[in-house]
Amino acid sequence: MDLTAYQYLQGNYAPVDEERDFGEDQLTVEGEVPASLSGALMRDGANVAFQPNYYVYPLDGDGMVHSVYFKDGQVQYKNRWVETSHLKTERKFNRTIYGSVGKLLEVPAEVIEAGGEPSPVRNTANTNVIYHADKLFAMWEGGFPHLLNNDLSTVGLYDYGGALKPGDALTAHPKVCPDTGQLISCTQRWDSPNYCVQIFDASGKHVKMIPVQFERKGIIHDLQITDNYVIIFYAPAFHSLEKAMKGEDPFMWEPELGTKIIVIPRDGNGKQMVFETEPFFSWHFCNGFEKDGKLVIDYIWIRTIPFAQAQASGAEKQPRRMHRMTLDLKTQKVVDEEFSDIFCEFSRVDERKMGKEYRYGFAASSNREWGDAHGYNCSGRYDFETGKVELYEFGSEANASEPVYVPNPDSEREEDGWVMSFVHNPGEGAFLSILSAGDFERGPVAKIHIPGRVPNGFHANWMQGLTLER
């Protein structure tokens, strides 16, 4: 493949072309892996398999999952492509068939006649990998999730027993309620402007749908939960399939509309509230909670839409900042303040504190300027009690992925867990870093060095209790 035209397919953004399996004897462990950990740290990401006709970061690229499995102080590594129908069709014909979300391609008649995937919109399955109700999913917000086996082999599309209908697109960014075990998710459709909160119980059974009506389908990536509400940001960012099929710029930013914050009662009863603010975009919430009649929302603020059809536009690397927003449920007053001026993204918390008052947020962070393609050379800890931000730098040229909080099974304290992220540092190679959540200054308690590269990716999660044997 010739990827030179695409800045977000260079360096450690470039794909790897191998699926690998490494046992304990092939991995080098520096430090000591916490013996109490039993589960897997998995991360999804874009890994193009065929020459792209175009590439829009972070929306394109075939999904590949990387996993490090932990059991009894021992570790193993695997990576696998998600075997989507689009990828299997391109492998069958051994060529590029499906286009970028920024420039779609018409599917040739001979491909459809031969039983290939007919949809021109690629289900990339590249955005997130989650484990809920003893099921493992690779997710993309434009279609159905893909069910995976514990060894990362693909089972196929999953419709939750028919709860998802043809055309439904399940978000790649659900939240799990720590009290009920419910998965709070949403669906959007390409043929409808509306948004539907979808709630699944702890066993994975669909229990509720809450519709939210919009005049236009917005680009809504994440949602936040509190004890009683679901919160979404409706930014003035839009995508047109029709323009993408014509090769025209399909992305629209209309700042005169402002950004609306939609507050939705989780029980489906009561009035949905709309708060209006100046325009901003956000990929990710950090956390949120209810306090004294207000909603406190921590999130990553971005000034405008952070992607573009044009290459090297700079939209992707514009400033991203941790913000704290307060919504007064009685007066509907909005207070939005910058918490830190550090460039950061992929914010996470101790999931046991999801929707609850908490102290620490974690985010992929940077303490340097970047050239053509931005990155994150640090893991950051954001202390919402003291206002202090602490960065652990992996190297000036390093790329660190989303930092995932892994709870200590023997403690309820946030400080006693660990923060894991895949890192690529030139000269050192690829490794999984394990930091003490309470002591970033100490540096990694362990590094699990992985032969070869682990490319930059998107979302990761800790899969408690998931092993190759189960």
C-alpha positions as CSV (number, residue, x, y, z in Angstrom):
1,M,0.0,0.0,0.0
2,D,1.1,3.6,-0.7
3,L,-0.1,5.6,2.4
4,T,2.2,8.6,1.9
5,A,-0.8,10.9,1.1
6,Y,-2.3,10.4,4.5
7,Q,-0.6,12.0,7.5
8,Y,-2.7,9.8,10.0
9,L,-1.4,6.7,8.3
10,Q,2.3,7.6,9.0
11,G,4.6,6.7,11.9
12,N,2.7,4.7,14.6
13,Y,-0.6,5.5,12.9
14,A,0.4,3.2,10.1
15,P,-1.2,-0.3,10.1
16,V,0.4,-3.6,10.9
17,D,-0.2,-6.5,8.5
18,E,0.1,-9.4,10.9
19,E,-2.1,-11.2,13.5
20,R,0.2,-12.3,16.3
21,D,0.1,-14.5,19.4
22,F,2.7,-14.1,22.1
23,G,3.0,-16.2,25.3
24,E,4.7,-15.3,28.5
25,D,8.1,-16.5,27.2
26,Q,7.9,-14.2,24.2
27,L,6.9,-11.1,26.1
28,T,9.4,-9.2,28.2
29,V,8.1,-8.0,31.6
30,E,9.9,-5.1,33.2
31,G,8.8,-4.6,36.8
32,E,6.1,-6.7,38.4
33,V,2.7,-7.4,37.1
34,P,0.1,-7.2,39.9
35,A,-0.7,-10.8,40.8
36,S,-4.3,-10.1,41.7
37,L,-5.3,-9.1,38.2
38,S,-7.5,-11.6,36.3
39,G,-8.9,-10.4,33.0
40,A,-7.8,-8.6,29.8
41,L,-6.9,-5.1,28.7
42,M,-8.2,-4.8,25.1
43,R,-8.0,-1.8,22.7
44,D,-9.7,-1.4,19.4
45,G,-8.4,0.8,16.6
46,A,-8.1,1.5,12.8
47,N,-5.9,-0.8,10.8
48,V,-6.5,-0.5,7.1
49,A,-6.1,-3.8,5.2
50,F,-6.3,-2.5,1.6
51,Q,-5.2,0.7,-0.2
52,P,-7.7,3.4,0.9
53,N,-9.3,5.6,-1.7
54,Y,-9.2,8.3,0.9
55,Y,-8.7,8.6,4.7
56,V,-10.4,10.7,7.3
57,Y,-9.0,10.4,10.8
58,P,-10.5,9.2,13.1
59,L,-13.5,7.9,11.1
60,D,-11.9,5.4,8.7
61,G,-9.9,2.1,8.8
62,D,-10.7,-1.6,9.4
63,G,-11.0,-2.5,13.1
64,M,-8.2,-4.5,14.8
65,V,-8.3,-5.4,18.5
66,H,-5.1,-5.8,20.6
67,S,-5.3,-7.7,23.9
68,V,-3.1,-8.5,26.9
69,Y,-4.5,-11.3,29.0
70,F,-3.7,-11.5,32.8
71,K,-4.0,-14.6,35.0
72,D,-2.0,-15.5,38.1
73,G,0.7,-13.0,37.4
74,Q,1.2,-14.3,33.8
75,V,0.5,-12.5,30.6
76,Q,-0.3,-13.3,27.0
77,Y,-0.9,-11.1,23.9
78,K,-3.1,-11.4,20.8
79,N,-4.2,-9.1,18.0
80,R,-6.9,-9.8,15.4
81,W,-8.8,-8.0,12.7
82,V,-12.5,-7.8,13.2
83,E,-13.8,-10.0,10.4
84,T,-16.5,-7.6,9.1
85,S,-18.5,-8.4,6.0
86,H,-16.8,-5.4,4.3
87,L,-13.3,-6.7,5.1
88,K,-14.2,-10.3,4.0
89,T,-15.6,-9.0,0.7
90,E,-12.4,-7.0,0.0
91,R,-10.3,-10.1,0.8
92,K,-12.4,-12.2,-1.5
93,F,-11.8,-9.8,-4.4
94,N,-8.3,-8.8,-3.1
95,R,-8.8,-5.1,-3.7
96,T,-10.3,-2.0,-2.4
97,I,-14.1,-1.9,-2.8
98,Y,-15.5,0.4,-0.1
99,G,-14.6,4.1,0.3
100,S,-13.9,6.5,3.0
101,V,-16.7,8.0,5.1
102,G,-15.4,11.2,3.6
103,K,-15.6,9.9,0.0
104,L,-17.9,6.9,-0.4
105,L,-17.7,4.6,-3.4
106,E,-20.5,2.9,-5.3
107,V,-20.4,-0.8,-4.7
108,P,-19.8,-2.5,-8.1
109,A,-22.7,-4.7,-9.4
110,E,-20.4,-7.7,-9.8
111,V,-19.6,-7.6,-6.1
112,I,-23.2,-7.5,-5.1
113,E,-24.1,-10.3,-7.6
114,A,-21.3,-12.4,-6.1
115,G,-22.7,-12.1,-2.6
116,G,-20.4,-9.3,-1.4
117,E,-21.5,-6.7,1.2
118,P,-23.8,-4.3,-0.7
119,S,-23.6,-1.3,1.7
120,P,-21.2,1.4,0.6
121,V,-20.8,2.5,4.2
122,R,-18.1,0.4,5.8
123,N,-18.9,-1.1,9.3
124,T,-15.4,-0.5,10.5
125,A,-15.8,-2.1,14.0
126,N,-12.8,0.0,14.9
127,T,-13.9,2.3,17.7
128,N,-14.4,0.4,21.0
129,V,-14.3,-3.0,22.5
130,I,-16.5,-3.7,25.5
131,Y,-17.4,-6.7,27.7
132,H,-20.9,-6.8,29.1
133,A,-23.2,-9.6,30.2
134,D,-20.4,-12.1,29.5
135,K,-20.3,-11.0,25.8
136,L,-17.4,-9.3,24.1
137,F,-18.1,-6.7,21.4
138,A,-16.2,-4.7,18.8
139,M,-18.2,-1.5,18.2
140,W,-18.6,1.3,15.6
141,E,-21.4,3.9,16.0
142,G,-22.6,3.6,12.4
143,G,-24.0,0.0,12.6
144,F,-24.5,-3.2,14.6
145,P,-21.8,-4.3,17.0
146,H,-19.7,-7.4,16.2
147,L,-19.7,-10.3,18.7
148,L,-16.2,-11.7,19.4
149,N,-14.9,-14.8,21.2
150,N,-12.5,-14.3,24.1
151,D,-9.6,-15.2,21.7
152,L,-10.7,-12.2,19.5
153,S,-12.1,-14.4,16.7
154,T,-15.2,-12.9,15.2
155,V,-18.6,-14.5,15.6
156,G,-20.6,-11.9,13.6
157,L,-23.0,-9.0,13.8
158,Y,-25.2,-9.0,17.0
159,D,-28.7,-7.5,17.2
160,Y,-29.5,-8.1,20.9
161,G,-32.2,-10.7,20.1
162,G,-33.9,-8.5,17.5
163,A,-33.9,-5.4,19.7
164,L,-31.7,-3.7,17.0
165,K,-33.6,-3.3,13.7
166,P,-32.0,-3.1,10.2
167,G,-30.6,0.4,9.8
168,D,-30.1,0.9,13.6
169,A,-26.6,2.2,14.5
170,L,-25.6,1.4,18.1
171,T,-23.2,3.8,19.7
172,A,-19.6,2.7,20.3
173,H,-19.7,4.7,23.6
174,P,-22.2,3.1,26.0
175,K,-21.9,3.5,29.8
176,V,-22.4,0.8,32.5
177,C,-24.3,1.8,35.6
178,P,-22.3,0.6,38.6
179,D,-25.4,0.2,40.7
180,T,-27.7,-1.9,38.3
181,G,-25.2,-3.3,35.8
182,Q,-27.4,-1.7,33.1
183,L,-25.8,-0.9,29.8
184,I,-27.0,2.6,28.8
185,S,-26.5,3.1,25.1
186,C,-28.2,4.7,22.1
187,T,-29.1,4.2,18.5
188,Q,-29.2,6.6,15.5
189,R,-30.1,5.9,12.0
190,W,-28.9,7.1,8.6
191,D,-32.5,7.7,7.5
192,S,-33.7,9.5,10.6
193,P,-32.6,12.6,12.5
194,N,-33.8,11.2,15.9
195,Y,-31.7,9.7,18.7
196,C,-32.9,6.9,20.9
197,V,-31.5,6.0,24.3
198,Q,-31.4,2.2,24.6
199,I,-31.1,0.5,27.9
200,F,-30.1,-3.2,28.4
201,D,-30.2,-4.9,31.8
202,A,-27.2,-6.6,33.4
203,S,-28.0,-9.8,31.5
204,G,-27.9,-8.0,28.2
205,K,-31.7,-8.0,27.7
206,H,-33.2,-4.9,26.1
207,V,-35.5,-3.2,28.6
208,K,-36.2,0.4,27.5
209,M,-36.1,2.8,24.6
210,I,-36.3,6.6,25.1
211,P,-36.7,8.7,21.9
212,V,-35.2,12.1,21.6
213,Q,-36.4,14.1,18.6
214,F,-34.1,16.3,16.5
215,E,-34.7,18.2,13.2
216,R,-31.3,17.0,11.9
217,K,-29.1,14.0,12.6
218,G,-26.1,15.3,14.5
219,I,-22.7,13.8,15.1
220,I,-23.1,12.5,18.7
221,H,-20.2,10.2,19.8
222,D,-20.6,9.9,23.5
223,L,-23.1,10.1,26.3
224,Q,-22.9,10.5,30.1
225,I,-25.0,9.1,32.8
226,T,-25.8,10.2,36.4
227,D,-28.0,8.4,38.9
228,N,-31.2,9.8,37.2
229,Y,-30.2,11.3,33.8
230,V,-28.6,10.6,30.5
231,I,-26.7,13.7,29.1
232,I,-25.7,14.2,25.5
233,F,-24.1,17.1,23.6
234,Y,-25.8,18.1,20.3
235,A,-23.2,20.2,18.6
236,P,-23.8,21.9,15.2
237,A,-21.8,19.2,13.4
238,F,-23.4,17.2,10.6
239,H,-22.6,14.6,8.0
240,S,-24.2,14.1,4.6
241,L,-24.2,10.7,3.0
242,E,-25.4,12.2,-0.3
243,K,-22.4,14.6,-0.5
244,A,-20.0,11.7,0.5
245,M,-21.3,9.6,-2.4
246,K,-20.7,12.5,-4.8
247,G,-17.2,13.1,-3.5
248,E,-18.2,16.4,-2.1
249,D,-17.2,17.6,1.4
250,P,-19.8,15.8,3.6
251,F,-18.9,17.5,6.9
252,M,-20.7,20.6,8.1
253,W,-20.1,22.9,11.0
254,E,-22.8,25.6,11.6
255,P,-21.7,27.5,14.7
256,E,-24.6,30.0,14.5
257,L,-26.8,27.2,15.8
258,G,-24.8,26.8,19.1
259,T,-24.4,23.6,21.0
260,K,-27.4,22.1,22.9
261,I,-27.0,20.0,26.0
262,I,-29.9,17.5,26.3
263,V,-30.8,16.1,29.7
264,I,-32.9,12.9,29.5
265,P,-34.5,11.2,32.5
266,R,-33.2,7.7,32.7
267,D,-36.6,6.2,33.7
268,G,-38.2,7.6,30.5
269,N,-40.6,9.7,32.4
270,G,-40.5,13.4,32.9
271,K,-39.6,16.2,30.6
272,Q,-36.4,16.3,28.7
273,M,-34.4,19.5,29.3
274,V,-32.5,21.5,26.7
275,F,-29.7,23.8,27.8
276,E,-28.2,26.1,25.1
277,T,-24.5,27.3,25.0
278,E,-22.0,28.8,22.7
279,P,-20.8,26.3,20.0
280,F,-18.3,23.7,20.9
281,F,-17.6,20.1,20.0
282,S,-16.8,17.2,22.2
283,W,-15.8,13.6,21.5
284,H,-15.7,12.4,25.1
285,F,-17.2,12.9,28.5
286,C,-15.0,12.1,31.5
287,N,-17.7,11.7,34.1
288,G,-20.8,13.4,35.6
289,F,-22.8,13.4,38.8
290,E,-25.7,15.1,40.6
291,K,-25.1,17.5,43.5
292,D,-27.4,20.1,45.1
293,G,-29.9,20.3,42.3
294,K,-27.2,20.6,39.7
295,L,-25.5,18.3,37.2
296,V,-21.7,18.4,37.2
297,I,-20.2,17.3,33.8
298,D,-16.5,16.8,33.1
299,Y,-15.6,16.5,29.5
300,I,-13.1,17.2,26.7
301,W,-13.8,20.6,25.0
302,I,-12.9,21.2,21.4
303,R,-13.6,24.6,19.7
304,T,-15.0,23.2,16.4
305,I,-15.5,20.0,14.4
306,P,-12.2,18.1,14.7
307,F,-12.0,16.4,11.3
308,A,-12.3,17.3,7.7
309,Q,-12.4,15.9,4.2
310,A,-9.3,17.9,3.3
311,Q,-6.0,16.4,4.1
312,A,-3.6,18.3,6.5
313,S,-6.4,20.7,7.4
314,G,-5.1,20.8,11.0
315,A,-8.7,20.3,12.3
316,E,-7.7,17.0,14.0
317,K,-4.9,18.6,16.2
318,Q,-6.7,21.7,17.4
319,P,-6.7,22.3,21.2
320,R,-8.5,19.9,23.4
321,R,-9.1,20.8,27.0
322,M,-10.6,19.3,30.1
323,H,-13.6,21.3,31.1
324,R,-16.1,21.2,34.0
325,M,-19.7,22.2,33.2
326,T,-22.4,22.8,35.8
327,L,-26.1,22.6,34.7
328,D,-28.6,24.1,37.2
329,L,-31.7,22.0,36.8
330,K,-33.9,24.7,38.3
331,T,-32.7,27.9,36.6
332,Q,-31.2,26.2,33.5
333,K,-28.1,28.3,33.9
334,V,-24.9,26.8,32.3
335,V,-21.5,27.4,33.8
336,D,-18.6,26.0,31.7
337,E,-15.0,26.4,32.9
338,E,-11.7,25.2,31.6
339,F,-10.2,22.8,34.2
340,S,-6.8,22.5,32.6
341,D,-5.0,24.0,29.5
342,I,-3.2,20.7,28.9
343,F,-3.9,19.1,25.5
344,C,-5.8,15.9,26.3
345,E,-8.3,13.4,25.0
346,F,-9.7,9.9,25.7
347,S,-10.8,10.7,29.3
348,R,-11.6,7.9,31.7
349,V,-12.5,7.3,35.3
350,D,-12.7,4.4,37.8
351,E,-15.9,2.8,36.3
352,R,-17.1,2.0,39.8
353,K,-17.6,5.8,40.1
354,M,-19.4,6.2,36.8
355,G,-22.2,8.7,37.3
356,K,-21.1,9.4,40.9
357,E,-19.1,12.0,42.7
358,Y,-15.4,11.2,42.2
359,R,-11.9,12.5,42.5
360,Y,-9.7,11.4,39.6
361,G,-10.0,11.6,35.9
362,F,-7.4,10.2,33.5
363,A,-6.7,11.2,30.0
364,A,-4.2,10.7,27.2
365,S,-2.2,13.9,27.4
366,S,0.6,15.9,25.8
367,N,3.3,18.3,27.0
368,R,4.7,19.1,23.6
369,E,3.7,20.5,20.2
370,W,3.1,18.1,17.3
371,G,3.9,18.4,13.6
372,D,1.8,16.8,10.9
373,A,-0.2,14.4,13.1
374,H,-0.9,15.0,16.8
375,G,-0.4,12.4,19.5
376,Y,-0.2,12.0,23.2
377,N,3.1,11.3,24.9
378,C,1.8,11.3,28.5
379,S,-0.8,9.7,30.6
380,G,-2.5,12.4,32.8
381,R,-4.2,12.3,36.1
382,Y,-6.7,15.1,36.7
383,D,-7.5,15.7,40.4
384,F,-10.9,17.3,40.7
385,E,-10.6,17.8,44.4
386,T,-7.3,19.7,44.4
387,G,-7.2,21.0,40.8
388,K,-3.8,19.4,40.3
389,V,-2.9,17.7,37.1
390,E,0.0,15.2,37.0
391,L,1.5,13.9,33.8
392,Y,3.7,10.9,33.4
393,E,5.7,11.3,30.2
394,F,6.7,8.1,28.3
395,G,9.2,10.0,26.0
396,S,9.0,13.2,23.9
397,E,8.3,11.2,20.8
398,A,6.1,8.5,22.4
399,N,2.5,7.8,21.6
400,A,0.3,6.7,24.5
401,S,-3.2,5.4,24.0
402,E,-6.3,5.8,26.1
403,P,-5.5,5.3,29.8
404,V,-7.8,2.7,31.3
405,Y,-8.4,2.6,35.0
406,V,-8.2,-1.0,36.4
407,P,-9.6,-1.4,39.9
408,N,-7.7,-3.2,42.6
409,P,-10.0,-6.1,43.6
410,D,-8.9,-5.7,47.2
411,S,-9.7,-2.0,47.6
412,E,-12.5,0.5,46.9
413,R,-10.1,3.4,46.8
414,E,-9.4,5.1,43.5
415,E,-5.8,5.6,44.5
416,D,-5.2,1.8,44.9
417,G,-6.0,0.8,41.3
418,W,-3.9,0.9,38.2
419,V,-3.9,2.8,34.9
420,M,-3.0,0.9,31.8
421,S,-2.3,2.1,28.3
422,F,-0.6,0.8,25.2
423,V,2.5,2.9,24.4
424,H,4.9,3.1,21.4
425,N,8.2,4.8,22.2
426,P,10.8,5.0,19.4
427,G,13.9,3.1,20.5
428,E,11.9,1.2,23.1
429,G,9.1,-0.2,21.0
430,A,5.6,-1.2,22.0
431,F,4.6,-2.0,25.5
432,L,1.6,-2.0,27.8
433,S,2.2,0.4,30.7
434,I,0.8,-0.2,34.2
435,L,0.9,2.9,36.4
436,S,-0.2,3.1,40.0
437,A,-3.3,5.3,40.0
438,G,-2.2,6.9,43.2
439,D,1.5,7.4,42.3
440,F,2.1,8.7,38.8
441,E,5.5,10.1,39.9
442,R,6.8,6.6,40.5
443,G,6.4,5.7,36.9
444,P,5.1,2.3,35.6
445,V,5.1,-0.5,38.2
446,A,5.4,-2.8,35.1
447,K,5.9,-2.6,31.4
448,I,4.9,-5.5,29.2
449,H,7.1,-5.3,26.1
450,I,5.4,-6.6,22.9
451,P,7.5,-7.6,19.9
452,G,6.6,-5.6,16.8
453,R,4.3,-2.5,16.7
454,V,1.0,-1.8,18.3
455,P,-0.4,1.1,16.3
456,N,-2.1,4.1,17.8
457,G,-5.8,3.3,18.3
458,F,-9.0,4.4,19.9
459,H,-10.9,3.0,22.9
460,A,-9.8,0.4,25.4
461,N,-11.3,-1.4,28.3
462,W,-10.5,-3.7,31.2
463,M,-12.4,-7.0,30.9
464,Q,-12.7,-8.3,34.4
465,G,-12.5,-12.0,34.6
466,L,-12.1,-12.6,30.9
467,T,-9.5,-15.2,30.1
468,L,-8.6,-17.4,27.1
469,E,-9.9,-20.3,29.0
470,R,-13.3,-18.7,29.6
